[in-house]
Structures are given as C-alpha cells and as structure tokens.
Amino acid sequence: MINEYLNDNINAENIHIYDTIGSTNTLAKEMALSGAPHGTVVIANEQTAGRGRFGRKFYSPMGSGLYMSIILDTSKLNQSDITRLTCYAAVITCKAIEECQGALCKIKWVNDLYIEDKKVCGILAEGVSSKRNGSIDKIIVGIGININTREFPEEIKDIATSIAYKPILIDDKILASCPKAEDIRDRIAAAIINCFFAEDGDFDNEKLMAEYKSKQMIIGKKVIVISGKDKYEATAIDIDDEGRLIVRKEDGEAESIFSGEVSIKLG
Ligand code: BTN
C-alpha cells in the first residue's frame, strides 16, 4: 500500500490508482484540464499506450513497473520550466531508486535513468494549457520505471532492463520469484511524491543542477547527436544551468543542445 509510505502532508485522496489504462500522462492531462489540483497523481498497473519522447512507445506491462504521472500547478511552483522539472524529476527518481532498491542509478541527459549500461526509467514532462491565451498552467510529469519486467520487445531488449535485476546478477530462478515488486513500486512512488511535495522543498536551481550533473553518465563520453535527419558525433562536455547539454563537435566547435530537439546515443 502506497499510503503507508506517504508523508503526513500528502493527501492520499489525490492519488488515483488504476488497473489498466492507455497512458497515465494522457489521463492526467484530461484531469488537469478538468480542474484536478496540484499534487494529483495517476498510477496504473498497466498502460496500453504508454508514451515516451518523440512519440515513442513506453513498454508498460501489467504489474511489473511504476507508471505514474504527477500534476503540477505552475502557480504553486517557484519553477515552471519543463526542462528543469524534467531534471528535477530525474534527480528525485534516481535517489528514490537508490534508497528503495539499493541500485546505483545514473542519469543520461535529459530524461533517462540507467543502471550500468541499460535504461530502467524514462521521464516525460508535458505542459497543459487551460487558458484562452494558451499559456501553460499545469505540467504533467510522467515517470515510468521498469521494476521487474522480465522480457522486453525486440527493439529495446538490448538496451532496457529492470531495477530488480540490476546490478545484481540473477539467474532465472530468482528472476521468476522477485517477491517484492509491488512493494518496491509503492515505496519508490511514495518517495518521489514525498520529495516533489516536501513542505520545505523549495526548488533550488543551483543545488538541483549540481546534483543533476553529478549523476550524469555521459559527461566526457563520445555521443551521437540525432536531430531530425542530422546525425553527428561529438563529446559531451557539460550541462549548463538551463539544462542544455554542451557538446564538442569533431571540428572542435562547442554547441549547446536543447532537450526538445535531439536525442543522444552513447557513441
Ligand atoms: C521516455 O523514455 O522517452 C519517457 C517515458 C515516459 C513513460 C512514462 S510511464 C508514465 C507516463 N505515462 C506515459 O504515457 N508516459 C509516462
């Protein structure tokens, strides 16, 4: 039960848990447009249309992951930049996985979490506007963590894993009987919610970006920058205070990259 892990200041009535839905982000968007308050959380045991960045699918089979979306009201935040909130969510989620599962987690700019060399989590933050002028007044932060998914579709099977199976090397017997998947899910979900809505949790950009950088796995590494049809090799050298990735191209020129435009593969 998630409730037993929530801090006292969290209103458990705002947490909606479903069995099977299309996408928690899509439902959270609809709820935000219908007036759901800051702090509303949607969790599903299974998503049939889980979404990632660039219209990719997020594989979300029944009972083996955390599929969660949090509604944030920008008027209640001292920070409403989507990239920074994605960074914030990445840091919080990384820590929650480390605390609840003991696995050392790293961030791959901008929104992926890895254990060793495999992805265990993706984050998708989306703006919602219920205003006539189109300004964003709510942000949906969607977090998907593979808790004990055993088998992945062909296209991601070499790059994805689950937190319950890494970094511990596990044979099939133990894989089949990972007993605490639901409990791990609830603990991690609660740890993330507790942190997002901590009473003293004012958003401190300097501290956040320092933590975000310290958990990065790509700084100093060769990467492939993919922007539409363009593709080039570079070295990731830094992340600036706005959450942009700075890369050095092969001709020596430095470029700063916005998260919305490109995806990065390790070279
Ligand atoms: C990515 O890997 O590009 C981001 C994946 C985000 C997946 C989560 S699961 C909960 C929420 N609902 C969705 O449809 N997507 C996010």
Boltz pocket constraint, residues with backbone or C-beta under 6 A from the ligand:
constraints:
  - pocket:
      binder: B
      contacts: [[A, 22], [A, 23], [A, 24], [A, 25], [A, 26], [A, 47], [A, 49], [A, 50], [A, 51], [A, 52], [A, 53], [A, 54], [A, 56], [A, 58], [A, 66], [A, 67], [A, 68], [A, 69], [A, 111], [A, 121], [A, 122], [A, 123], [A, 124], [A, 142], [A, 143], [A, 144], [A, 145]]
      max_distance: 6.0
